[in-house]
Amino acid sequence: MRTKFWGFHLCLTLSLLLTSCGGDSSTSPAPTQQGPIHTDINKSASKTIGPDGGSITTTGSNGIQYTLEVPAGALIAGTKITVTPVSSIDDLGLDGGLAGAVVLQPSGLEFAYPAILHITTTKTAGDGQRLQAFSSNGDFSARALGFAASNGDEVEVMVSHFSAAGAGFGTEENLSSFATPSSDVMASFINDLFEIPVPWSTVDIAQATQTGHDVFSQVVLPELQGAGTDAELIQALADYNGWRSILDVIDATGVVDVNFLAGIHNTPTEYVDDINQALEAAAQAILDAISSNSFVCEAHESITALGNVLFWQKQAQLLGIDTVANHLDRQTILNNLCAHVIVDSGSLPANLQVGFPHSLDLDFGLQFNGSSGSIDAPFFVEVTGVGLNIQSPQGFSDSHGKYTTVITATQAGGVSFFATASLVLPGTKVGSDVQGFASDGAGSTDVSGDWAGPESGTLEGNSPLEWAVRVHLEQNQNAISGTVTECHILPGATISATLTGTQLLNVTVEFSGDGATCIAHGSGTVNGNSMTITVDDPECNGGLHWVMNLTKDAFVQCPQ
């Protein structure tokens, strides 16, 4: 695996790329009229949108409705976005006029995965005209062509960056002179593509096909291989997604389809090698981004960097490269997070009386690797119980991780509760899959103590394991830690896991010995005095699949 310096600072979010470090992107001023662009200032709409995505809708004074739809994974940080309808543009340069347009703020905002501007309008193309998307700077002095498609009574426009975006109807002659010279190589390629008259000739198709390869070799691959910051990788992924749309248009000989805009891409045969190379480079770049954000997360106890780690895994998922082989599947990333949720306090009230309301006070925290304590963070909490009525079974904690509800026992014995706390990441309003668990009362599982039993599986792909193993576990709330004495593979190992009811999640077994260390991940199940733990590591000793079938308070002798 290559090693690359990833130029990170604590100022990690995309919104901070637009302002000075420590600034607030949510204070972006509403746009004002610039040059030939006339806007409906009073019709502006704003909303803060983050990694979970979202939409903003507004209607211009002329009745045209606009919805900017930002998909999940498009933004790395919560950013206040303002959408202002455009009423007209002087000297538009498109004979059929505007289908609709908006000014978008903050200027320069870049999406890793394109947003879609939906324009509800009755306007249509005239004879000899075609629908064409465009983008521009705030005063319309720099203009570029883009992707648009008609979808019933809607025009859909792909938006990869701000500030002005829209669509109009123009002749082939209009389009050949609409765009201005640009230093942006990607924009220049797209301009060239849409300036080819439709329908394409055989020569046009050959020229466009070569353009697709040129975009890959001159823009997409160098950007993915050279990305050294979050911002640079976002730019690279934006251009990769733009390139995939270019390939779709080339494959359809100049026609833009709404499926292209929705990210449903074709895979033209002549570009398979290019796409595979791009995805291989993207997988490595995303691994680098995750590694560097993980370092910042742990070194500086940064929740923002923790959120960035999960953002980049989401990008791998969107690209279809979130595989175990790439070490980019969600479970692998969660198993190796730089922090985990812990229970600072949470137990049933003493002297719980049937029929009387009592307060159940839970306190969760976020503990970073290498730290002995936890920090405050917000969580979404869900509580279930046995023999209990729970007044507020779910809700958000305060910013310190404290959550309180009222419980009433409905029976004298066998009462218990189980609570799940899901970390609410910066820029989001929902619980993530970074979770911690609290439980107390009858039925709660305690795995502390000594376990032993036979193990089985494969080593180095096909070597069978038929030996014995001893495991000592210590439980602190839902956090499990301990040691493993393994009789065959490597002498000595440590184990950690998270207990959820009777499930062992986020199991990590770290072997060390003979100057080497390998870490296997898996899960387990507890059933009374029996426990099964399965772990895998494709790189440990040539490939490890290991199953431990353990019994509480048992002892096994390693064979001589």
BAVEX-489512 format. One record per atom (N, C-alpha, C): residue in one letter; x negated, y negated, z negated. Coordinates in steps of 0.1 Angstrom, whole numbers, plus 5000, padded with zeros to 4 digits. Atoms other than C-alpha are relative to their C-alpha. Example, Ala and Ser with C-alpha at 12.3 -4.5 7.8 and 13.67 -1.06 7.14 Angstrom:
<sites>
A499150125000 A487750454922 A499149885000 S500950115000 S486350114929 S500849894992 
</sites>
This chain:
<sites>
M499250125000 M500050005000 M499149885000 R500950125000 R498649665009 R500349914988 T499950105011 T498049394983 T500049875006 K499950134994 K499049044991 K500349904988 F499650115009 F499048724970 F501349945003 W498750064998 W502548604966 W500149874993 G500250135006 G502448234960 G501249954992 F498950035009 F504948214931 F499649894990 H500050095012 H505447944905 H501250034992 L498849995008 L508047924878 L501249945007 C498950064992 C510047714903 C500350095011 L499949894991 L511348014921 L501250005009 T498749984993 T514847944934 T500049915013 L499950074988 L515747824968 L500549864998 S499550145002 S517547524955 S498849914996 L501150085004 L514247404940 L499149985011 L500850034989 L512747414974 L500449875007 L499450114994 L514947134983 L499849874992 T500350115009 T514146914953 T498750034993 S501249985008 S511246874929 S500350114990 C499949895010 C510647154904 C500749944988 G499350055012 G513147104875 G501249915005 G498850084995 G515646914898 G501250095000 D498749935000 D519247004902 D500649985013 S499450014987 S520547094936 S501549975000 S498650035001 S524047044923 S500349865001 T499750155000 T523646664924 T499849955014 S500150054986 S523346644962 S501149905003 P499050104997 P525146324973 P500950045012 A499149974989 A528146354996 A499449935012 P500550064988 P527146285032 P500749875004 T499450124995 T527745945048 T499950005015 Q500150014985 Q528245845084 Q498649975004 Q501350024995 Q525045865103 Q500050005016 G500150004985 G524545755140 G501450035006 P498749984993 P527245895163 P500950094993 I499149905007 I528646145138 I501049924990 H499050075009 H531946015122 H500650114991 T499549905010 T533046205091 T501249964992 D498950025010 D536146235069 D499550014986 I500749995014 I534346145037 I501050044990 N499049975010 N537546165017 N500550145000 K499649864999 K538146525029 K498950094996 S501149915004 S534846655016 S500450104989 A499849905010 A534946974995 A498750064995 S501249955005 S532247104972 S500250124991 K500049895009 K531547424953 K498650054998 T501349945002 T528547584937 T500150155003 I500049864995 I527847914954 I498650064998 G501349945004 G525148164943 G499850135007 P500349874994 P523848514951 P501350095003 D498749924998 D527448664948 D500849955012 G499350054988 G528548454978 G501349924995 G498850075002 G531748254981 G500549925012 S499550074989 S533748025003 S500549864996 I499550145002 I534747655006 I500949975012 T499050034990 T537847535025 T500449854999 T499550145000 T538847185035 T500749985014 T499350034988 T541047025062 T499849865003 G500350134995 G540146725083 G501349925001 S498850084998 S542546435088 S500750035013 N499449964987 N543246565123 N500750144999 G499349875002 G544646895108 G499250125002 I500949884998 I541647115117 I499550054987 Q500449945013 Q540947355088 Q498650075002 Y501349945000 Y537447465080 Y499850084987 T500449925011 T536247745058 T498650055002 L501449954999 L532547815052 L500050124991 E500149875007 E532148175042 E498650044998 V501449965003 V528848255025 V500050144994 P500049875005 P528248625021 P499150034988 A500949965011 A526748794991 A498650035006 G501449974996 G522948804994 G499549895009 A500550104991 A522748485015 A499249904992 L500750105007 L521548254987 L499350064988 I500749945011 I518948334961 I500349934986 A499750075012 A520148074936 A501349925002 G498850085000 G523347884927 G499749865005 T500350134993 T523547574950 T501449945002 K498850084997 K526247304952 K500049975014 I499950024986 I527347304988 I501249905002 T498950104996 T529447015003 T500350025014 V499649994987 V531447055034 V500949885004 T499350124996 T532646735052 T500450015014 P499549994986 P534846745083 P499549895008 V500450104990 V533646565114 V501249965008 S498950044993 S536346355130 S499749985015 S500450024986 S534346275162 S498549995000 I501450034997 I530846255177 I499949925012 D500250094988 D529945975200 D499050075010 D500949944990 D528346095233 D499650144996 L500249865004 L528846455223 L499250085011 G500749934990 G527646575257 G500750135005 L499249884996 L530346855261 L501349955005 D498850064993 D533046765286 D501350044994 G498849955006 G535646975268 G500349954986 G499950065013 G535046795235 G499850104989 L500249925012 L534946935200 L501150104997 A499149915006 A536547245188 A500249974985 G500050045014 G535547125153 G498550004996 A501450015005 A532447045133 A500149954986 V500150055013 V531346975098 V498549954997 V501350035005 V528446815080 V499850074987 L500249915011 L526947045054 L498849954992 Q501150055009 Q524846945024 Q499850114989 P501250084999 P522246995009 P499350025014 S500749994988 S520346925041 S498850094999 G501149915000 G517847195050 G500250134993 L499749875007 L519447475030 L499950125010 E500249884992 E518447815045 E500750124994 F499449885005 F520448135043 F499250125005 A500749884997 A518748475042 A500950085010 Y499049924992 Y521948625057 Y501049895004 P499250114995 P524048395079 P501449984994 A498750045004 A527148215067 A500949995013 I499150024989 I530248185090 I500949884997 L499050115001 L532147865096 L501250045008 H498849974994 H535747935104 H500749875003 I499450124996 I537447665124 I501450045006 T498749974996 T541247685127 T500549895009 T499750104990 T542147495159 T500850055011 T499249964988 T544547495189 T499249975012 K500850054988 K541847355212 K499450125007 T500649894992 T540647585240 T499249945011 A500950044990 A538147575268 A500849975013 G499450034988 G539147405301 G499450085012 D500549944989 D538447525336 D498549975002 G501450014998 G534747585342 G499249974987 Q500750025013 Q533947545304 Q499950124992 R500049885009 R532947785278 R499749954985 L500250035014 L532847785240 L498650014996 Q501450005004 Q529447695225 Q499849944986 A500350055013 A528247655190 A498849915001 F501250085001 F525747395180 F499749964986 S500450065013 S523847255151 S499149885003 S500750124998 S522146925146 S499549954986 N500350075012 N520446705121 N501149894997 G498950095005 G522446435102 G500449895010 D499750114990 D522246165130 D500250055014 F499849944986 F522646405160 F498949975009 S501150024991 S519246315173 S499350125004 A500649874997 A518046675172 A501150105000 R498849914998 R520446935185 R499550145006 A500349864996 A520347315191 A501350075003 L498949914997 L522647575206 L500150124990 G499949905010 G523947855185 G501150105004 F499149894998 F526348155182 F501449964996 A498650025004 A530148115183 A500950105008 A499049914993 A533148335192 A501449964996 S498650035003 S536848295195 S500650124994 N499449895008 N538948505171 N501449964998 G498650045002 G542648445177 G500149855000 D499950145001 D543448095166 D498849944993 E501150055007 E540048065150 E498850005009 V501450004994 V536547965163 V499150034988 E500949965010 E533848135143 E498649965004 V501350054996 V530347975142 V499050064989 M501049955008 M527248135128 M499149894995 V500750115006 V525447905103 V498850064992 S501249945007 S521847995093 S499349894991 H500650105007 H520847655080 H500849875001 F499350135000 F522147295073 F499249905007 S498950075007 S523047015080 S501349995008 A498850014993 A525646975108 A500250125009 A499749884992 A527347265125 A501449995006 G498750004994 G530247315149 G500050075013 A499949944987 A531447415183 A500849915009 G499250084990 G532747255215 G500150085013 F499849944987 F533547325251 F499349935010 G500850074990 G531147255278 G499850085013 T500449944987 T530147325314 T498650064999 E501349954999 E527047515324 E499049885001 E500950114999 E525547175333 E499949934987 N500150065013 N526447035299 N499050074991 L500949925009 L524647325281 L498649995004 S501450004996 S521547295302 S499349874995 S500650135005 S520946935289 S500449974986 F499550035014 F522546955254 F498950004990 A501049995011 A519647075233 A498949915002 T501250095000 T516746855224 T498850094998 P501249925002 P513146985225 P499750014985 S500149975014 S512347155192 S498650074998 S501249935004 S509147265174 S500350134994 D499549875005 D511247555160 D500050105011 V500149914989 V510247845182 V501350085001 M498849925000 M513348045172 M501149925007 A499050094994 A515647755181 A499849995015 S500350014986 S513947715214 S500450135008 F499649874993 F514448085223 F501550005001 I498650005000 I518148055214 I500649905011 N499650104990 N518547735235 N499850065014 D500349944987 D516947915265 D501050115003 L499049904997 L519348205261 L501349955004 F498650054997 F522548005261 F500049905012 E500050084989 E521347785289 E500150085013 I499849924988 I521548085313 I501550015004 P498649994996 P524748065333 P500650144999 V499349875001 V527348335327 V500950015012 P500649875003 P527748595343 P498550005004 W501449994997 W524048685342 W499750085013 S500449924989 S522348805373 S499050104995 T501049905003 T519849095374 T498749934995 V501250085004 V517048845372 V500249944986 D499850065013 D518648665342 D499950114989 I500149905010 I519048995324 I498650044997 A501449965002 A515449085329 A499249894992 Q500650115007 Q514448735317 Q500450004985 A499550005014 A516648755286 A499450124992 T500649895007 T515349105278 T498649984996 Q501350045004 Q511848975278 Q500049904989 T499950095011 T512948695256 T500250074987 G499849925013 G514148945230 G498750064995 H501349955005 H510649105229 H499149884996 D500850115003 D509048765228 D500349944986 V499650055013 V511148655198 V499450094989 F500649905010 F510048975180 F498549984997 S501550015001 S506348935187 S499549874995 Q500550135003 Q506048565183 Q500649944987 V499350065012 V508548495154 V500250104989 V499449915011 V510148785136 V498950084993 L501049925006 L507149025130 L499049924993 P501050085008 P504548755121 P500649944988 E499550065012 E506948585097 E500250114989 L499849905010 L507848915079 L498750054995 Q501449965005 Q504149015077 Q499349894993 G500750115006 G503048675066 G500749934989 A499350065010 A505648585041 A499350014986 G500750005013 G503948485008 G500849934989 T499250065010 T506748314989 T501450045002 D498649974998 D510448364983 D500649925012 A499550094990 A511148065006 A499650065014 E500549954987 E509048215034 E500750135004 L499449874997 L510648555031 L501549975004 I498650034997 I514148395032 I500049955015 Q500150044986 Q513148215064 Q499850115010 A500349894991 A511748535079 A501350095002 L498849924999 L514948725071 L501149935008 A499150084992 A517048445085 A499750015015 D500449994986 D515148465117 D500150145005 Y499749864997 Y515348845117 Y501550025004 N498549994997 N519148825115 N500449935012 G499750074988 G519248565142 G499550075012 W500549924989 W517048785164 W500950125003 R499149894998 R519449075159 R501249965008 S498950054993 S522248855171 S499649975015 I500550024987 I520148755201 I500050135008 L500049874994 L519749125209 L501450055004 D498749964997 D523449175207 D500549925013 V499650084988 V524048885232 V499350055013 I500749954989 I521449025255 I500650135005 D499449874997 D522949375253 D501449985007 A498750034994 A526349215262 A499949915012 T500350094988 T524749015291 T500749864998 G499650145002 G525548675275 G501249984993 V498750025007 V528848735257 V499750014985 V500150005015 V529048655220 V501350064995 D498949925005 D531348895201 D500149964985 V499950035014 V532848825166 V499450114991 N500749905007 N531349155155 N498649974997 F501450045001 F527949015161 F499949904988 L500050105010 L528748725138 L500250064986 A499749935013 A529948965111 A498850094996 G501249925004 G526549135111 G500150155005 I499949864994 I527749455130 I499250005013 H500950014988 H524849485153 H499950135008 N500449884991 N524149715183 N498550024998 T501449975000 T520749875186 T499650045014 P500449974986 P519749845223 P498850095000 T501149894999 T517450135233 T498649935002 E501450064997 E514649905246 E499449934988 Y500550075011 Y514349745212 Y499850084987 V500049915012 V514350045189 V498649994993 D501350005006 D510550035183 D499849864993 D500150135007 D510749655176 D500749994987 I499250005012 I513549695151 I499450084989 N500649915010 N511749985133 N498849934994 Q501250075005 Q508549775131 Q500449894991 A499550125008 A510549475118 A500550054986 L499549955013 L512249685091 L498950064991 E501149965008 E509049845080 E499249884994 A500750125006 A507449505076 A500949934990 A499050055010 A510649385058 A499950074987 A500149925012 A510449675034 A498849964991 Q501250045007 Q506849585025 Q500149864994 A499850145005 A507649215022 A500949994988 I499150005011 I510549284999 I499450064988 L500749945012 L508449514977 L499149904994 D500950105005 D505849234974 D500849904992 A499250115006 A508648984965 A500450064986 I499549945013 I510049224938 I498850014990 S501149995009 S506549294924 S499649874994 S500450135004 S505648924922 S501049944990 N499050055010 N508948824906 N500050084987 S500149925012 S508649114882 S498949954991 F501150055008 F505248984871 F500449874993 V499650125006 V506648634866 V501150024989 C499049975010 C509648774848 C499550044987 E500549955012 E507648964823 E499049904993 A501150095005 A504748714819 A500749874993 H499550135004 H507048414814 H501550024995 E498749975005 E510248584802 E501149925007 S499150084992 S512148434831 S501250085005 I498849944995 I515748534837 I500249975015 T499950034986 T515548354870 T499350105009 A500849904993 A512848584882 A500650145000 L499249875001 L514848884870 L501150005010 G498950014990 G517748764891 G499450015014 N500650004987 N515348724921 N499750155003 V500349864998 V514249094917 V501350075006 L498849944996 L517849204921 L500549945014 F499750064987 F518448954950 F499250075011 W500849934989 W515649114970 W500450145002 Q499549864998 Q516949464963 Q501349995009 K498850024992 K520249334977 K499749985015 Q500450014986 Q518449225009 Q499650135006 A500349864994 A517049575013 A501250085003 Q498749934997 Q520549705010 Q500749955012 L499450064988 L521849465036 L499350045013 L500849964988 L519049575060 L500050155002 G500049854999 G519649945053 G498750074997 I501349945004 I516150005039 I499950024985 D500049985014 D517150055003 D500050154997 T500149855002 T515950415002 T499050034989 V501049965010 V514150614976 V498650015006 A501349994993 A511350675001 A499349865000 N500650135000 N510850295003 N499949944986 H500050055014 H511150254965 H500949884998 L499150125000 L513950004972 L501550034996 D498749975004 D517050194960 D500349934987 R499650075012 R519050024933 R499550064987 Q500449935013 Q518350284906 Q498549994997 T501450015003 T514650274911 T499649864995 I500350145004 I514649894908 I500549984986 L499550025013 L516849904877 L499150084990 N500849935009 N514650174862 N498749934996 N501350065002 N511549954865 N500249854998 L499750145003 L513149614855 L499049954990 C500950065010 C510949374836 C500749974987 A499250025013 A513649344809 A501250094999 H498949925002 H516449534794 H500949944989 V499050055010 V519649464774 V499950094987 I500049935013 I519449554737 I501249954991 V499050035010 V521949554708 V499349944988 D500550065012 D520949304682 D500850034988 S499149965010 S523949394661 S501350055006 G498749954995 G527149594665 G500350134993 S499649885007 S528849834642 S501549974995 L498750015006 L532349894628 L499949934986 P499950065013 P533349684598 P500050104989 A500049915012 A532749844564 A501450004994 N498649995007 N535949964546 N501149975010 L499050024990 L537949964578 L501350064995 Q498749955005 Q541649994567 Q501050015011 V499049984990 V544450134588 V501049894999 G499050104999 G546849864600 G499649864997 F500550145004 F544749564589 F499049965011 P500950054990 P543049344615 P498649974994 H501450035004 H539249324612 H499249945012 S500850064990 S536649134632 S498950105004 L501249924994 L534249334655 L499149905006 D501050104995 D531149124660 D498950075007 L501149944992 L528749224687 L499049895004 D501050094996 D525449064695 D499050075009 F500949954991 F523449144726 F498949915004 G501150094997 G520149014737 G499250075012 L500849954989 L517649054766 L498650004995 Q501449985004 Q514249194758 Q499150035012 F500949994989 F511349154782 F498950104996 N501049905003 N508749424785 N498849944993 G501150065007 G505949374761 G500349914988 S499550095010 S508049164738 S500650084988 S499549935012 S508949264702 S501449954997 G498750065003 G512149044702 G500849985012 S499150034988 S515048944724 S500349855001 I499650134998 I516248624738 I501549995003 D498650014998 D519748484741 D500350005015 A499649994987 A521648544773 A501550025000 P498549975000 P525348554784 P500350145006 F499649874996 F527048884790 F501550015003 F498649964999 F530349024803 F500150134992 V499949895010 V531549264775 V501350075002 E498849924999 E533949554778 E499950104988 V500049925012 V535049744747 V501150105001 T498949905001 T536950074744 T499950064986 G500049945014 G537850264712 G500850124999 V499249895004 V539250574697 V500649974986 G499350035012 G541850524670 G500049854997 L500150155002 L541650144675 L500949935010 N499550104991 N543749864690 N499049895001 I501050104998 I541449614705 I500749885006 Q499250124996 Q542849254709 Q499449955013 S500650054988 S540349144736 S499050115005 P500949894996 P538949454753 P498949965010 Q501050044991 Q536949254778 Q499949845000 G500250144999 G535548904782 G498549965000 F501450055000 F532448684783 F499549974986 S500650045012 S530148644754 S499749855000 D500550135000 D528848304744 D498650005006 S501450014994 S525448184758 S499050074992 H501049935008 H523748354729 H500250155000 G499749864999 G525148694737 G500950064989 K499149965011 K527648704708 K501450015006 Y498749974996 Y531048854714 Y500850054988 T499249965012 T533848884688 T501450035005 T498649974997 T537249054691 T500650064987 V499349955011 V539849174666 V500450145002 I499649864999 I540349544660 I500950044989 T499249955010 T542949734641 T500050155001 A500149865000 A542550094631 A501450065000 T498749944999 T545550314640 T500050144993 Q500049875007 Q544350624621 Q498949994990 A500950015011 A542350704590 A498750055002 G501349944997 G539550904605 G499850015015 G500349984986 G537750964637 G500049885009 V500050134993 V537550594646 V498749975006 S501250044994 S534950474670 S500249905011 F499950094988 F534150214697 F498850025008 F501150014991 F531950184727 F500149885008 A500050134993 A530949854743 A498950005010 T501050024989 T529149774776 T499849855001 A500450144997 A527349444780 A499349995013 S500650024987 S526549334815 S499549865001 L500750134999 L524049054820 L500649915011 V499550104990 V525448744837 V498849925005 L501350064995 L522548624859 L500349865004 P499850144996 P521948264867 P500649985014 G499350024987 G524148134896 G501150095003 T498949914998 T526648404891 T501149994989 K498950015010 K529948434873 K500650144997 V499649865003 V530248814870 V498950084993 G501049925006 G528449084851 G499250085010 S500949924991 S525549254868 S499950144996 D500249865005 D524449614866 D498750014991 V501050005011 V521749514841 V500850014987 Q499049975011 Q523549664811 Q499450054988 G500449945013 G523249754775 G501350054994 F498949935006 F525549964753 F499950004985 A499949995015 A526749964717 A501150104997 S498949905004 S528750234699 S499850024985 D500149975014 D529550324663 D501350084996 G498949935005 G531850554644 G499950155004 A499949864997 A532950914648 A499950025015 G500249974986 G531951064681 G498849935006 S501250064994 S528950844687 S498850104999 T501049904998 T525951034698 T498749964994 D501350035006 D522651044679 D499050115005 V500949904994 V519751214698 V498750004993 S501250005007 S517051144673 S499650144995 G500549875005 G514851444664 G499250075010 D500849924992 D513051724680 D500850105009 W499449924990 W514151904711 W499050095007 A500949914993 A512652204729 A500750095009 G499349914991 G513352444757 G499150035013 P500749964988 P512352584791 P500249885010 E499950104989 E511652364821 E499950085014 S500149944987 S511952444858 S500049895011 G500050104989 G511652274892 G498950035010 T501149984990 T508952224918 T499049894998 L501250095000 L505552064919 L499350015013 E500750014987 E503651954950 E500950065011 G499149964989 G506752024971 G500550144998 N499549865000 N506952404965 N499550084988 S500549925012 S505052504933 S501150014990 P498949985010 P507652654909 P499449974985 L500350025014 L507652544872 L500950094992 E499249925010 E508652794846 E499250014987 W500850005012 W507052684814 W500949954989 A499250055011 A508152514782 A499649864997 V500250145003 V508452164769 V500649974986 R499550065013 R508851984735 R500249855001 V499750144999 V510451644732 V500449954987 H499650075012 H510551414702 H500749875003 L499350124997 L513151134704 L500349924988 E499650105010 E513850824683 E501049915006 Q499050084995 Q517050634687 Q500249874992 N499750135006 N517650264680 N501249945008 Q498850044993 Q521250174689 Q500150095013 N499949924988 N521450274726 N498650025007 A501349994994 A517650254732 A499350134995 I500649875004 I515850594732 I498549995004 S501449994996 S512050644731 S499550134993 G500549885005 G509850934724 G498750055007 T501249934994 T507051174734 T500450145005 V499849874993 V506851484756 V498750084999 T501149914999 T504551774751 T500350105011 E499749924988 E504451944785 E498950115001 C500949895001 C502852284788 C499350035013 H500549954987 H501952284825 H499449885008 I500450104991 I501651954844 I498849924995 L501050095006 L499751694824 L500250004985 P499950005015 P498951684787 P500549874995 G499450125006 G501151434769 G500749915009 A499250104992 A503751194781 A500949934991 T499050085008 T506150924768 T501350005008 I498750004994 I509850914775 I500849884994 S499150105005 S512350634773 S501350015008 A498749994993 A516050614782 A501049904993 T498950085006 T519350424776 T501150104998 L498949915003 L522150624759 L501349935002 T498750054997 T525650564773 T501050114997 G499249895004 G528050784754 G499250134999 T500849885000 T526651124762 T499150015012 Q500850004989 Q524751014792 Q498749934997 L501350075001 L521050934793 L499749945013 L500350084988 L520450664819 L498649944999 N501350074999 N517250494831 N498950084993 V501149915006 V515150794820 V498749975007 T501450024994 T511450724825 T499150094992 V501049925006 V508750984818 V498749965006 E501450044995 E505150864821 E499050104995 F501049915003 F502451114823 F498649935002 S501450054998 S498751034818 S499050114997 G501049905002 G495651244819 G499250025013 D501049984988 D492651324841 D499849875008 G500350134994 G492250954848 G501249965009 A498950034992 A495650944865 A501349984992 T498750025006 T499150814856 T501150015011 C498850004991 C502450894873 C501249994991 I498750035007 I505950794863 I501150065008 A498849944994 A509050994870 A501349954994 H498750065004 H512650864868 H501150105002 G498949914999 G515851044863 G501249964990 S498850025009 S518951094840 S500250124992 G499849885008 G520251334815 G501450004994 T498749985007 T523351464796 T499850074987 V500049955013 V523851534760 V501350074997 N498849935003 N526351804749 N499850074987 G500349955013 G526151854712 G498650024997 N501449975003 N522952024704 N499250055013 S500749974987 S522052074741 S499849885008 M500350114992 M520451834764 M499350045013 T500649974988 T519551844801 T499449875006 I500750124994 I517051594816 I499450045014 T500649974987 T516151584853 T499349875005 V500750124996 V513451354866 V499350045014 D500649984987 D511851314901 D498949895002 D501050104996 D508751134914 D499450065013 P500649954988 P507851184951 P498549995002 E501450024998 E504351064946 E499150064988 C500749945011 C503451234913 C499550145003 N500549874997 N501151524919 N500550065013 G499549954987 G502251554955 G501550025001 G498549994999 G505951544946 G500550094988 L499649935012 L507651644913 L501549994999 H498549995004 H511251764906 H500050094988 W500249945013 W511551854869 W501350004993 V498849995008 V514451984849 V499650064986 M500349955014 M514252024811 M501450044994 N498849965007 N516952224793 N499650024986 L500550015013 L516552144757 L501150034989 T499149985012 T518052244723 T499549934988 K500450085011 K518052034692 K499450104989 D500649935012 D515752144663 D499450145004 A500649874995 A514252424685 A498549985000 F501550004999 F510552514688 F499650105010 V500649914990 V508652664717 V498550004999 Q501449995000 Q505152784719 Q499549995015 C500650004986 C503152684750 C499250135003 P500849884997 P501752994767 P498649985000 Q501450015000 Q498153064763 Q499450025014 
</sites>
